[in-house]
Amino acid sequence: MKKTIKLTEIELKSFKNMPHLPNLLILELDNNELTGNDLNEIIDLYPKLCKLSIENNKISTYDCLKP
C-alpha cells in the first residue's frame, strides 16, 4: 500500500486520470502547472491525505480546500 507519492516538476496541469488511492497519506505536487480549478478532487481521490505540498504552481485560489 503506497503511503506517499511525489509528482514534482512533471508539468502536471490537472488531476484528470489520477488514480483513486484511499490510503494515501502524503502527496507532493510541487513545481507543476496546477491552477487550482480541480483541487477539490483531492478530497475524493485521497480521503486520508494528511499532507499536501503544492508549492510553486499557478494556483490562484485555495477556497475549495477549506474545511
Residue, then its C-alpha position, 0 to 999 in steps of 0.5 A: m500500500k503506497k503511503t506517499i507519492k511525489l509528482t514534482e516538476i512533471e508539468l502536471k496541469s490537472f488531476k484528470n486520470m489520477p488514480h483513486l488511492p484511499n490510503l494515501l497519506i502524503l502527496e507532493l505536487d510541487n513545481n507543476e502547472l496546477t491552477g487550482n480549478d480541480l483541487n477539490e478532487i483531492i478530497d475524493l481521490y485521497p480521503k486520508l491525505c494528511k499532507l499536501s505540498i503544492e508549492n510553486n504552481k499557478i494556483s490562484t485560489y485555495d477556497c475549495l480546500k477549506p474545511 
